[in-house]
Each structure stands twice: as structure tokens, then as C-alpha cells.
Amino acid sequence: MLISRLFLLFALGFAALITGSLPAQAWTAVEQVKTYPVAGQSGAELYQSIGENGPVISGNRRTIAHTTFKLTWRRDYREGADGGCVIASNIPKLIITYTLPKPRGPVPPSVASSWKRFYEGLAAHERVHGQHIIEMVEAIEDVSVGLSAPDDPGCHKARAKLQTHLKRLSDEQRARGRAFDRVEMGDGGNVHQLVIGLLTGR
């Protein structure tokens, strides 16, 4: 009986040790789809409606589809006895929104299949942008947890150091998205082919 109790205590202690070595908290991005209405009885009419009703991205310029995100953080800044500061944890809350076109009503059977290919291709394109955003947030988390600054009462230096990383990683994500769009929307690119397929019914 004593041996059994000792084994149980050992097992519980080992389990606690293993649990303590795991990440404090995992997170998952929330991905949602928002649609805007378009109308038409042909591929050409639907595409014209997209041009008139698509989301505005800058000034009066509209686009076919768009990916946006809302990102907030729960950071744990800890001041040490030595006067330094360290970011002990940095847990994100990420909501990604994909904006895509949706016909107001049923489209003719002759257009339905080409519209389906067009819509699914657009959604796949936007999900790549979503993945880029997720990878940026993961990179921010990696660089921030454990980031420290000496002689930092109030953690002002640590916050400033983090901001330099945030700007760099944000700029990299934007540049990555622009490069992806240039390829996808250029002549022969995937989105370009989706538009041609919608217009021609292929």
C-alpha cells in the first residue's frame, strides 16, 4: 500500500512538471465572412455590379474582395527586483474578416457553375491573406515573449522595443500581401483567370 501511494505521488508530481512546461495558453484566430450584394443575370453583369459595389480600399477605389483584421493583445509586463522589465506573456485575440461578393438572388443555371468557381477561387485567395496575418501575429508573439529591458521601471523601454518589432512585422505582412496580389491579379494570374472565367462562362 505504501509503495502504491508513493508511486501515485510520484506520478502526480511528474504530471504537474510536464503540465508546467507546456505553453501557458494557446490561441486560435476567429475567421468570418462578410458579403456585399451584387446583381446580374450574366457573368458580365455580375462583374459590373462587383465594380460598382465592391469594398472601398482607398479613396474611391473599389476591389473585388478584401481581408481585414482586428487584433488586440493581453500582455503581462513584469518588473524584476533588479529594476528591469520583461514581457512574460503576450496573448493575442485575432478576428479576420473576409469580404466577398454574393448575388442578391439566384443566378441562371448557365452562370451558376462559373460563379461558383469564381467565388470559391476568390475565397481561397483571401484565405492566403488571412494566413499571412496569422503568421504575422505568431511572429509578434514569438519576438515579444521574453523581450526585456534593464533599468526599466514602468516598463517604458520594453514597450518601446516591442513597438519597433510591431512596425517591422506589420510592414513585412503588408509587403507580402502586395506582392501576392501583384502575381495573382497580373496577366495570367489566378484572380485574373477567375475573372476571365466568369466573363466567358468557362
C-alpha positions in Angstrom: 0.0 0.0 0.0 2.8 2.4 0.9 4.6 1.7 -2.4 1.3 2.3 -4.3 0.9 5.7 -2.5 4.5 6.7 -3.3 4.0 5.8 -6.9 0.8 7.8 -7.1 2.5 10.9 -5.6 5.4 10.5 -8.0 3.0 10.2 -10.9 1.1 13.3 -9.9 4.3 15.3 -9.4 5.6 14.2 -12.8 2.3 15.2 -14.4 2.4 18.6 -12.8 6.0 19.1 -14.0 5.0 18.2 -17.6 2.0 20.4 -17.5 4.0 23.3 -16.2 6.3 23.0 -19.1 3.5 23.4 -21.7 2.7 26.8 -23.2 0.6 28.9 -20.8 -2.3 29.4 -23.3 -2.9 28.6 -26.9 -5.0 30.8 -29.2 -6.9 30.4 -32.4 -7.8 33.1 -34.9 -11.5 33.7 -35.5 -12.3 33.8 -39.2 -15.6 35.2 -40.5 -17.1 36.0 -43.9 -19.0 39.2 -44.7 -20.7 39.6 -48.1 -21.8 42.5 -50.2 -24.7 42.2 -52.6 -24.3 42.1 -56.4 -26.9 41.6 -59.1 -26.9 40.3 -62.7 -28.1 37.6 -65.0 -24.8 37.0 -66.8 -21.1 36.9 -65.8 -20.5 40.3 -67.3 -23.4 41.9 -65.4 -22.3 40.3 -62.1 -18.8 41.6 -62.7 -20.0 45.1 -63.5 -22.0 45.0 -60.3 -18.9 43.9 -58.4 -17.1 47.0 -59.8 -20.0 49.2 -58.6 -20.5 47.7 -55.1 -17.2 46.1 -54.1 -15.5 47.2 -50.8 -13.6 50.5 -50.9 -10.0 50.1 -50.1 -8.6 53.6 -50.6 -10.2 56.9 -51.7 -13.0 55.9 -54.1 -11.2 52.8 -55.4 -13.1 49.5 -55.0 -11.8 46.0 -55.1 -13.4 42.5 -55.8 -12.7 41.1 -52.3 -10.9 42.2 -49.2 -9.4 40.8 -46.0 -9.3 42.9 -42.8 -8.5 42.0 -39.2 -8.9 43.2 -35.7 -6.0 42.4 -33.3 -5.8 43.0 -29.6 -3.3 41.8 -27.0 -3.3 40.8 -23.4 0.3 41.5 -22.3 1.9 40.7 -19.0 4.7 43.1 -18.3 6.7 42.2 -15.2 9.2 44.4 -13.3 12.0 42.5 -11.7 13.8 43.1 -8.4 16.8 44.2 -10.4 14.8 47.1 -11.9 14.4 45.5 -15.3 11.2 44.6 -17.2 10.3 41.5 -19.1 7.2 40.6 -21.2 6.2 37.3 -19.5 3.3 36.6 -21.9 1.5 38.2 -24.9 -1.8 36.6 -25.8 -3.5 37.8 -29.0 -7.1 38.0 -29.9 -7.4 38.0 -33.7 -10.5 38.3 -35.7 -10.1 38.1 -39.5 -12.9 39.2 -41.8 -13.2 38.2 -45.5 -15.4 40.4 -47.6 -16.7 38.6 -50.7 -19.5 39.3 -53.3 -22.8 37.5 -53.1 -25.7 37.6 -55.6 -28.9 39.1 -54.3 -30.9 36.3 -55.8 -30.5 33.1 -57.8 -28.3 33.3 -60.9 -29.3 31.4 -64.1 -28.1 27.8 -64.3 -25.9 28.8 -67.2 -24.0 31.1 -64.9 -24.1 29.2 -61.7 -21.1 26.9 -62.3 -18.8 29.7 -63.4 -20.0 31.9 -60.5 -19.2 29.1 -58.1 -15.7 28.7 -59.4 -15.2 32.4 -59.3 -16.5 32.7 -55.7 -14.5 29.7 -54.4 -11.3 31.0 -56.1 -11.7 34.4 -54.6 -12.3 32.9 -51.1 -9.2 30.8 -51.5 -7.2 33.9 -52.5 -8.4 35.8 -49.5 -7.6 32.9 -47.1 -4.0 33.2 -48.2 -4.1 36.8 -46.9 -5.6 35.5 -43.7 -2.8 33.0 -43.3 -0.3 35.8 -43.8 -2.0 37.8 -41.0 -1.9 34.7 -38.7 1.8 34.2 -39.4 2.5 37.9 -38.6 0.7 37.5 -35.2 2.6 34.3 -34.5 5.9 36.2 -35.2 4.9 39.1 -32.9 4.1 36.6 -30.2 7.5 34.9 -30.7 9.5 38.0 -30.6 7.7 39.6 -27.7 7.5 36.9 -25.1 10.7 37.1 -23.1 11.6 40.6 -24.5 13.3 42.5 -21.7 15.0 45.8 -20.9 17.3 46.6 -18.0 16.8 49.5 -15.7 13.2 49.9 -16.8 10.8 51.0 -14.0 7.4 51.3 -15.5 8.4 49.1 -18.5 8.7 52.0 -20.9 11.8 50.7 -22.6 10.3 47.3 -23.1 7.2 48.8 -24.6 9.4 50.9 -27.0 11.4 47.9 -28.0 8.3 46.0 -28.8 6.9 48.8 -30.9 9.9 48.6 -33.2 9.2 44.9 -33.8 5.5 45.5 -34.3 6.2 48.1 -37.1 8.7 45.8 -38.8 6.5 42.8 -38.8 3.4 44.8 -39.9 5.3 46.3 -42.8 6.5 42.9 -43.8 3.0 41.5 -43.8 1.7 44.4 -45.9 4.6 44.0 -48.4 3.9 40.2 -48.6 0.2 40.8 -49.3 1.0 43.4 -52.1 3.5 41.0 -53.7 0.9 38.2 -53.6 -1.7 40.4 -55.2 0.6 41.5 -58.0 1.1 37.9 -59.0 -2.5 36.8 -58.6 -4.1 39.8 -60.3 -1.5 40.3 -63.0 -1.9 38.9 -66.5 -2.3 35.2 -66.3 -2.6 35.2 -62.5 -5.1 33.2 -60.6 -7.6 36.1 -59.9 -7.2 37.3 -63.5 -8.1 33.8 -64.7 -11.1 33.7 -62.4 -12.4 37.0 -63.8 -12.0 35.7 -67.4 -13.7 32.5 -66.5 -16.7 34.4 -65.0 -16.9 36.7 -68.1 -16.7 33.9 -70.6 -18.6 31.2 -68.7 -15.7 28.9 -68.5 
